[in-house]
Every structure is written in C-alpha cells, then in structure tokens.
C-alpha cells in the first residue's frame, strides 16, 4: 500500500533527477503508445475489418470513433482541474484505452455474426478512455517539459516515437502480408493483437514509472466557467481556427486509409515501408519546426504546416491507381513532415494563450469542440458517400478530399492569420 501511495501520490516535491527520469520514461511511453495508436487507427485496423467482411461505410464509421471519443475532452478537464495528483486517473484511463484497443484485434473475429458489433463496442470503449485522458496526459507532459526548451523536448519525443513506430509497423506489416499471402489472415491479425497486448503492458509500466510534477490546486472549475473562459478575446481565434479545421478535416480523414487500400490497392508492406521514410520526414519536420518555433513563434509553424497538409489532402483527390506507387509516397512523406510540428504548435499555442488556472480545461474543451464538429462532418460524409458512389464510384471519395482541402484553405486564409503570435 505504501509503495502504491508513493507511486501515485508521493507527497514530497519531485527532485530535478526525478523530473529528468520522468521525462525519459514519458518519451519511451509515448513511443510505445504511438505504435499502438498507429496499429489501431491505420491500415492494420482497416485490413482487419475488411478481413471480417466489413463494408466501406462501416470502416468509415469505425474511423470516426477516435474523433467521437475526443468529445469527452469537453468534460474530463472538470475532473482533472480538481485533482492535485492526477497520475492515477491518467494511468487508469490509459490502461483501459490500450487494452481495449488490443482486444479489438482478438475477440470480434471469434464472435461470428456479432463480430462487427463487438468490434464497435471495444473500439468505442478504447477511444472514450483515450478522449477522456488526453487533456490530463497533455498537461502532465507539458508540465514535465523543460520550460526553456519545450520545442526541443517535443521534437526529441517525436523523433523517438517515429523511430520506434516505423520499425515496429514495418516488421508487422511484412509479417502480416506474408500471413495473408499464405492464406492465414485470421492468424496474422491475432498475432497483431497479441503484440498490442504486450505493448499495452509495457506502456502501463512506463507510465507508472513516470514521476509526475503535481499541479497547484486553484479552484474547482464548473462547466459554465470553462465556457466563459473560451470567450476570452486572446483565445477565441485559436478556438475558431481549431473547430473549423476539425469540421473540414472530418470530410476526408475517415476515408483515407480505406481509400489507400481498397481503391489504390496499396498493401500493408507498401504502406509501412513508406511509413519508414515518412517517419524520417516526421523526425526532421518536428526537429526543424520545434527549433523554428523556439526562435520565432508557434503561429508561423501552424500556418506553414497547415498549408502543406492541406495541399496533400487535395493531392489525394488526383491520385489514380496507376500513379499510386510513386505519388502516394510523396503525399505521405510530405504530410508526415509537417504533422508532428503542427500538433505540437497547436498544443503549445493553446497552452501559451490560456490563463494560469484552467489550462487543462482550455486545451480539453477546445479539442472536444473541434472533435465534436469533426465527428458531425464525418457522419455527414459517411452518409453522403454511398449516395455519391452511385453515379461517381470511387470518385465519391475524391470529392470529399476536394471539399476538405478547399474548406481548410479558406479557414487558414481567414482565421489562420488572426492567431496570436506568441511563443
């Protein structure tokens, strides 16, 4: 009991050595969590659902669930803002997330006619926990980052995560394609699930070993106070930009992986091999954008990364199956080069613009509103795509890519230039 109390509720303030060790554990934990997330939301999950016989619309529905889970970020800050020691709550939610995601690859395939329903339930439970824990985990990470070098810390974290993620997914992708070619697809996806279970256990151990930097207790925020804070003139441009970005992104995101595999005919091996190159581009992009932000401000990073990402979204609308082997890698590498820097820039800009108290509420509520709108737009896209497919066939997904890109560029032009120029 004493050891558990010391592990999660240590009353002594952390030493610099403990904080340094905690940063290292958090970097390693982020790498393991990144592998689990990539397996659970990328081509592995799409292939697994296809092996079960799921339709394109069901695959898109499953792809919406991570966004839908993020809606809980609207409420979870109200819990985290009441806690001085948050580590136990964060650890518990992460355990539910990782293990439920792992079981999604293991249980549904054995349920017969109830396979899709079981997959839906487990996947929803996983990303409900993920959405609830994200604000607290992000605040915990930022609280451990060295204040004078946050950009370099997050760049190093992204570099390690990309290296581990690319190596693991490349090996798993090649093994899975070999199983599929030998006619043992079900066994291959079960092996993926077993790997996910092992990674989930490792992730739980690393997160438990991370020394938390407890936050000072200020006040018990209520929901109406959070909504009042979000009307602040300094923070409003960031909120509007994030919400509209989520709205337009929701048109394309649920369909990208299924488009790559079913329309363009790209294999697990191809996608994971290109993923290695993309990881290198992601590491370079995170490092360069992080150092650039330390010298200038986060707004410039957001605008440059968003312009690149939206160009890639538009590019997917132009890809034909015959062009995919050479054009798809360009789009994937370019997207990866700016993705990490954009996410880090957005998080740090929100952190800088929020008041000393209620930072978790700011970050979580903004993400929840953006996800809520993204989920709604994805639901519309999922309903419209089968109707567009009747006259357009595969062109229906390309139309969604065009809509997402055009709307995103409009948001960047109007609201992107209003973002505060802060470090």
C-alpha positions in Angstrom: 0.0 0.0 0.0 2.8 2.4 0.9 4.6 1.7 -2.4 1.4 2.4 -4.4 0.8 5.6 -2.4 4.4 6.7 -3.2 4.0 5.7 -6.8 0.8 7.7 -7.4 0.5 10.2 -4.5 4.1 11.0 -3.4 3.7 14.0 -1.1 7.4 15.0 -1.5 8.1 17.5 -4.3 10.0 16.0 -7.2 13.7 16.5 -7.5 15.4 17.5 -10.7 16.8 14.0 -11.1 13.3 12.5 -10.7 11.9 15.0 -13.3 14.7 14.1 -15.7 14.0 10.4 -15.3 10.3 11.1 -15.7 10.9 12.9 -19.0 12.8 9.9 -20.3 10.0 7.5 -19.2 7.5 9.7 -20.8 9.4 9.8 -24.1 9.6 6.0 -24.1 5.9 5.7 -23.1 5.0 8.0 -26.0 6.9 5.8 -28.4 5.0 2.6 -27.3 1.7 4.5 -27.3 2.4 5.7 -30.8 2.8 2.2 -32.1 -0.5 1.1 -30.5 -2.2 4.1 -32.0 -0.8 3.5 -35.4 -1.9 -0.1 -35.4 -5.3 0.7 -34.1 -6.1 3.6 -36.4 -4.2 2.8 -39.6 -4.1 0.2 -42.3 -3.9 -2.7 -39.8 -7.4 -1.9 -38.5 -8.7 -1.3 -42.0 -7.4 -4.6 -43.2 -8.7 -6.4 -40.2 -12.2 -5.0 -40.7 -12.0 -5.9 -44.4 -11.0 -9.5 -43.4 -14.1 -9.7 -41.3 -16.1 -8.6 -44.4 -16.9 -5.0 -43.2 -18.2 -2.5 -45.8 -16.6 0.8 -46.7 -19.2 2.7 -44.8 -18.6 0.6 -41.6 -14.9 1.1 -42.0 -15.5 4.9 -42.2 -17.8 4.6 -39.1 -15.1 3.0 -37.1 -12.6 5.6 -38.3 -15.0 8.3 -36.8 -14.8 6.8 -33.3 -11.4 8.3 -32.4 -12.9 11.7 -33.2 -16.1 11.0 -31.3 -14.1 9.9 -28.3 -12.4 13.2 -28.2 -15.7 14.9 -27.3 -15.1 13.7 -23.8 -12.3 16.2 -23.6 -15.0 18.7 -23.1 -15.9 17.2 -19.7 -12.7 15.4 -18.4 -10.9 18.7 -17.6 -13.6 19.4 -15.0 -12.3 16.2 -13.2 -8.6 16.9 -13.8 -8.8 20.5 -12.6 -10.0 19.2 -9.2 -7.0 16.9 -8.7 -3.6 17.8 -7.3 -2.2 14.4 -8.1 -3.5 13.3 -11.5 -1.3 10.4 -12.3 -3.6 7.6 -11.1 -6.5 8.8 -13.1 -4.3 9.2 -16.2 -2.7 5.8 -15.7 -6.1 4.1 -15.3 -7.7 5.6 -18.4 -4.6 4.8 -20.4 -4.8 1.2 -19.3 -8.4 1.0 -20.4 -7.5 2.6 -23.8 -4.5 0.4 -24.6 -6.0 -3.0 -23.5 -9.4 -2.4 -25.1 -7.7 -1.5 -28.4 -5.7 -4.7 -28.2 -8.7 -6.8 -27.6 -10.4 -5.4 -30.7 -8.0 -7.5 -32.7 -8.6 -10.6 -30.7 -12.2 -11.0 -29.7 -14.5 -9.8 -32.6 -13.2 -12.3 -35.1 -14.3 -15.1 -32.9 -17.9 -13.8 -32.4 -19.3 -14.9 -35.8 -22.4 -12.7 -36.8 -21.7 -10.4 -33.8 -18.2 -9.6 -34.9 -18.9 -6.1 -36.1 -20.9 -5.2 -33.0 -18.2 -6.5 -30.7 -15.5 -4.5 -32.6 -17.6 -1.4 -32.4 -18.1 -1.8 -28.6 -14.4 -2.4 -27.8 -13.2 0.3 -30.1 -15.7 2.8 -28.7 -14.6 1.9 -25.1 -10.9 2.3 -26.1 -11.3 5.8 -27.6 -13.7 7.0 -25.0 -10.9 6.4 -22.5 -8.4 8.0 -24.9 -10.5 11.1 -25.3 -11.1 11.4 -21.5 -7.4 11.1 -20.7 -5.9 13.3 -23.4 -6.2 16.7 -21.6 -4.6 15.4 -18.4 -1.9 13.5 -20.2 -1.0 16.5 -22.4 -0.9 18.8 -19.3 1.3 16.3 -17.5 3.6 16.1 -20.5 3.9 19.9 -20.8 4.4 20.1 -17.0 7.4 17.8 -17.2 8.9 19.5 -20.3 11.8 21.9 -19.5 10.3 25.5 -19.8 13.3 26.9 -21.6 13.4 24.2 -24.3 9.9 22.9 -24.9 10.3 22.9 -28.6 13.5 20.7 -28.4 11.8 18.4 -25.8 8.8 17.7 -28.0 11.0 17.3 -31.1 13.1 14.7 -29.3 9.9 13.0 -28.1 8.5 12.9 -31.7 11.8 11.6 -33.1 12.0 8.6 -30.7 8.3 7.9 -31.3 8.7 8.0 -35.1 11.8 5.7 -35.0 10.1 3.1 -32.8 6.8 3.4 -34.7 8.4 3.0 -38.1 10.4 -0.1 -37.1 7.6 -1.9 -35.4 4.9 -1.2 -38.1 7.3 -2.1 -40.9 8.1 -5.5 -39.3 4.4 -6.2 -38.5 3.3 -5.1 -42.0 5.7 -7.5 -43.7 4.8 -10.4 -41.4 1.1 -9.7 -41.8 1.3 -9.6 -45.7 3.2 -12.9 -45.5 0.4 -14.5 -43.4 -2.2 -13.1 -45.8 -0.4 -14.4 -48.8 -0.2 -17.9 -47.2 -4.0 -17.9 -46.6 -3.7 -17.3 -42.8 -5.1 -13.8 -42.5 -7.0 -14.5 -39.3 -3.9 -15.9 -37.6 -1.9 -12.8 -38.7 -4.4 -10.3 -37.2 -4.5 -12.4 -34.0 -0.7 -12.1 -33.8 -1.1 -8.3 -34.2 -3.5 -8.3 -31.3 -1.0 -10.3 -29.2 1.7 -7.8 -29.9 -0.7 -5.0 -28.9 -1.3 -6.7 -25.6 2.4 -6.9 -24.9 2.9 -3.2 -25.8 -0.1 -2.2 -23.6 1.5 -3.9 -20.6 4.9 -2.2 -21.3 3.1 1.2 -21.7 1.4 0.7 -18.3 4.7 0.0 -16.7 6.4 3.1 -18.2 3.6 5.4 -17.3 3.6 4.1 -13.8 7.3 4.8 -13.5 7.0 8.4 -14.7 7.4 10.9 -11.9 4.5 13.4 -12.0 5.1 17.1 -11.4 1.9 17.9 -9.4 0.0 21.0 -10.4 -1.0 23.6 -7.9 -4.7 23.4 -6.9 -6.5 26.6 -7.7 -10.3 26.2 -7.8 -13.0 23.8 -8.8 -13.9 24.9 -12.3 -17.5 24.4 -13.4 -18.6 24.0 -16.9 -20.1 27.4 -17.2 -16.8 28.9 -16.1 -15.0 27.0 -18.8 -17.4 28.3 -21.4 -16.9 31.8 -20.1 -13.1 31.4 -20.4 -13.4 30.3 -24.0 -15.0 33.7 -24.9 -11.7 35.4 -24.0 -10.5 37.6 -26.9 -6.9 36.2 -26.7 -8.0 32.6 -27.0 -11.0 32.9 -29.3 -9.1 33.0 -32.7 -7.3 29.7 -31.7 -10.7 28.1 -30.8 -12.4 29.2 -34.0 -9.4 28.0 -36.2 -9.3 24.6 -34.4 -13.1 24.0 -34.6 -13.3 24.9 -38.3 -10.2 22.9 -39.1 -11.8 19.9 -37.5 -15.0 20.4 -39.4 -13.3 20.4 -42.8 -10.9 17.7 -41.9 -13.8 15.4 -40.9 -14.8 15.1 -44.6 -11.6 13.3 -45.6 -10.0 11.7 -42.5 -12.3 8.6 -42.1 -11.8 7.6 -45.7 -8.1 8.0 -46.2 -6.9 4.5 -45.2 -9.7 2.6 -46.8 -9.1 4.7 -50.0 -5.4 3.8 -49.9 -6.1 0.1 -49.5 -9.3 -0.6 -51.4 -9.2 2.0 -54.2 -5.5 2.4 -54.8 -4.7 -1.2 -53.9 -1.8 -0.4 -51.6 -0.6 -3.3 -49.3 0.4 -3.4 -45.7 4.0 -3.8 -46.7 3.9 -0.8 -49.1 2.2 1.5 -46.5 4.5 0.5 -43.7 7.6 0.8 -45.9 6.7 4.3 -47.0 5.9 4.9 -43.3 9.6 4.4 -42.5 10.5 7.2 -44.9 7.6 9.2 -43.6 9.0 8.7 -40.1 12.3 10.2 -41.1 10.5 13.1 -42.6 8.4 13.5 -39.5 11.5 13.5 -37.3 13.2 16.1 -39.4 10.0 18.2 -39.6 9.4 18.0 -35.8 13.0 19.0 -35.1 13.2 21.9 -37.6 9.7 23.2 -36.7 10.4 22.9 -33.0 13.6 24.9 -33.2 11.9 27.4 -35.6 9.2 27.9 -33.0 11.8 28.5 -30.3 13.3 31.2 -32.4 10.0 32.8 -33.7 6.5 31.8 -32.6 4.0 29.0 -32.8 1.7 30.8 -35.2 4.2 30.6 -38.1 4.7 26.9 -37.5 0.9 26.3 -37.6 0.3 28.2 -40.8 3.2 26.7 -42.7 2.4 23.1 -41.6 -1.3 23.6 -42.3 -0.6 24.8 -45.9 1.5 21.7 -46.6 -1.0 19.3 -45.1 -4.0 20.8 -47.0 -2.0 20.6 -50.2 -1.5 16.9 -49.6 -5.2 16.4 -48.9 -6.0 18.0 -52.2 -3.3 15.8 -53.8 -5.1 12.6 -52.8 -8.0 13.6 -55.0 -5.8 13.4 -58.0 -4.2 10.0 -57.4 -5.1 7.2 -59.7 -4.3 3.5 -59.0 -1.6 3.5 -61.7 0.1 6.6 -60.2 -0.2 5.5 -56.6 3.2 3.7 -56.3 5.1 7.0 -56.9 2.6 9.7 -56.0 1.2 8.2 -52.7 4.7 8.2 -51.1 5.2 11.9 -51.9 1.9 12.8 -50.2 2.5 10.6 -47.2 6.1 11.8 -46.7 5.1 15.5 -47.0 2.1 15.1 -44.6 4.3 13.4 -42.1 6.9 16.1 -42.3 4.5 18.7 -41.1 2.0 16.7 -38.9 4.1 16.5 -35.7 5.1 20.1 -35.8 1.5 21.2 -36.4 0.1 19.2 -33.5 2.9 20.4 -31.1 2.5 24.0 -32.3 -1.3 23.9 -31.8 -1.0 22.5 -28.3 1.7 25.0 -27.2 -0.2 27.9 -28.6 -3.3 26.9 -26.6 -1.1 26.5 -23.5 0.5 29.9 -24.0 -2.8 31.7 -24.6 -4.7 30.1 -21.6 -4.6 31.7 -18.1 -2.5 30.2 -15.3 -5.5 28.3 -13.9 -7.7 26.2 -16.1 -5.2 25.3 -18.7 -6.4 21.7 -18.8 -9.9 23.0 -19.3 -8.8 25.2 -22.2 -6.9 22.5 -24.0 -9.5 19.8 -23.4 -12.6 21.9 -24.3 -11.0 23.2 -27.5 -10.1 19.7 -28.6 -13.6 18.5 -27.6 -15.4 21.1 -29.6 -13.1 20.6 -32.6 -13.7 16.8 -32.4 -17.4 17.2 -32.0 -17.7 19.3 -35.2 -15.3 16.9 -37.0 -17.3 13.9 -35.9 -20.5 15.6 -37.1 -19.0 16.4 -40.5 -17.5 12.9 -40.8 -21.0 11.5 -40.1 -22.4 13.6 -42.9 -19.6 12.4 -45.2 -20.2 8.8 -44.2 -23.9 9.2 -45.1 -23.3 11.1 -48.3 -20.5 8.9 -49.7 -22.7 5.9 -50.6 -25.1 8.2 -52.4 -22.2 9.8 -54.4 -20.8 6.4 -55.1 -23.9 5.5 -57.2 -23.0 7.9 -60.0 -19.3 8.5 -59.3 -18.0 5.2 -57.9 -14.5 5.7 -56.4 -14.7 9.4 -57.4 -17.1 9.9 -54.4 -14.2 9.8 -52.0 -12.1 12.2 -54.2 -15.0 14.7 -54.0 -14.7 14.5 -50.2 -10.9 15.2 -50.4 -11.5 18.3 -52.5 -14.2 19.6 -50.1 -11.9 19.1 -47.1 -8.9 20.9 -48.8 -10.9 23.9 -50.1 -12.6 24.4 -46.8 -9.3 24.1 -44.9 -7.6 26.6 -47.1 -10.4 29.1 -46.6 -10.1 28.6 -42.8 -6.4 29.1 -43.0 -6.7 32.3 -45.0 -9.4 33.8 -42.8 -8.7 32.6 -39.3 -5.1 31.5 -39.6 -3.8 35.0 -39.9 -5.7 36.0 -36.7 -3.8 33.6 -34.5 -1.8 35.3 -31.7 2.0 35.5 -32.4 3.3 34.1 -29.1 6.0 31.6 -28.1 
